[in-house]
Amino acid sequence: MSALQPQLPELPEALDQLAAACDGCRRCGLAASRTHVVVSRGNPRARLMVIGEGPGAQEDEQGQPFVGRSGQLLDRMLESVGIDSNRDAYVCNIVKCRPPENRKPTALEMAACRPWLDQQIQLVDPGVILLAGATAVEGLLGIKGGITKLRGQWRQWEGRWLMPIFHPSYLLRNASRERGSPKWLTWQDLQDVQRRLAQLAAPL
Ligand code: SF4
């Protein structure tokens, strides 16, 4: 068996065990250059999960996802619709170790890391998943395509609602807030997410 395709890990029963298991993971080549394995931040009991592509430099340094400039922008945008990313969301990535030079993770790396993500989803059991960027859509659903076409469209997957949005790093490069701009569209998407969460929380 290839060093990149070892046996699946045993399923940890709880997220702290999962985090400890991830810390020792060498299932793909990204283990070689990481500083920290970046597993998650936020509230494991949240109804909302945010999934990004993978850690960047600051995330690798601090061991937490979405803490760099793009994460801070996402936090501010979530706050603007009443969602606190640490209180109301569980935040993680498709791959848990930083790809060198922030390149897109390969299909092999995404597949190697997938059992950890599947466990996180199973344990947190979110009703709504926000997919930040095209790689998050590809990593979870296997759908390749431009995020411009994918964003803003609700999908249902394994009994959960999925909402793809622009990756916040793209929004950093497109600062306009004009109606129809990527930032404006993302704000519409996040308002939609907030409405869906409220709907799921409402008594039947
Ligand atoms: S990216 Fe995922 S699969 Fe690869 S070494 Fe890190 S934790 Fe393991």
Boltz pocket constraint, residues with backbone or C-beta under 6 A from the ligand:
constraints:
  - pocket:
      binder: B
      contacts: [[A, 22], [A, 25], [A, 26], [A, 27], [A, 28], [A, 29], [A, 30], [A, 31], [A, 37], [A, 94], [A, 95], [A, 96], [A, 97], [A, 109], [A, 112], [A, 113], [A, 114], [A, 116]]
      max_distance: 6.0
